[in-house]
Amino acid sequence: MEPRGTKRGAGKIEVAEPRNKLPCPAPSLPTDPALYSGPFPFYRRPSQMGYFSLDAQRQYHGDAHALRYYSPPPTNGQGPNFDLRDGYPHRYQPRDEEVREGLDHLLRWLLEHRGRLEGGPGWLAGAIVTWRGHLTKLLTTPYERQEGWQLAASRFQGTLYLSEVETPAARAQRLARPPLLRELMYMGYKFEQYMCADKPGGSPDPSGEVNTNVAFCSVLRSRLGNHPLLFSGEVDCTDPQALSPQPPTCYVELKTSKEMHSPGQWRSFYRHKLLKWWAQSFLLGVPNVVAGFRNSEGFVCSLKTFPTMQMFEHVRNDRDGWNPSVCMNFCAAFLSFAQNTVVQDDPRLVHLFSWEPGSPVTVSVHRDAPHAFLPTWYVGAMTQELPSPPKTPSPKD
């Protein structure tokens, strides 16, 4: 999958030498975009292997009951005028962000389907298992200037598992989140409520509670370069009128953004926000992002569809824009770096990859708590081929 007309060039990707020579060399990975400007790497069209739902109490269900259906307002020449502040805060149930779920829900799906994986029983042993959101952060890293990240990696039965760790800075920022930002987060979920119905052909009901525990997640198989991937991502809705009913091409991503009033505002939007929208949707194979543009009072004044494969066109001639090849080449380089670094097969051994803007990716090695993230119920079941995980896996396992 290569966006049409992506810039090509000879990109040489190198692993930098460590500054301090340690008894056990600790390599690092540079993130300078200029190092990754080569041809677009091979990316296998994502195919859905399965799905699961999370209910209002964040409990796992191996079904599609949380899937919602795209139901946009009629296009009668007027703006939709959705009030995104309606129901805040009294009809809002946000997910408890203190609960660190790690890969638990995806691992539960994997346990239930490990005997029926497309690609055969040996395929998983060579694969990388993670969340789509973690890969999104890797794709945007060469252009990220503000937020760092940490990814924990463990190898178990040949499979490399990647799970994000909240950085101290991100935790501090979350705990000090101002009321306006909390309200903006609500408004994004409220927009989904206005745009989605519970059944095909139904009408949205924006009078209910906004509960961010509820989620429908697609589980997909892909390959980036020579790295087989099994990852999961939350899906906003499916379009019953889609040209192809086959997931993930029937899925739609919903976003909100503030109204733009100048060319400079649009330029900043294309350079920064559209990069994240592209990375998120391209990875999952979602063809369209539908954006609601809100005014200062919190009302959606207009809707605009951004086809994923055309997003790059908005920055193609922008010297300070982003390049899909750079994003994907860096992600492939990081996956190679991780595969070559995490060689010992041990679910209690964790390599922590850390990155801050302006610096290379570095690695530290840890064992057991608090860094180990593969739960004991998963390791035990995969080792002894137990029939099923416990009813409610503890996030602390």
Disulfide bonds with the S-S distance in Angstrom:
none
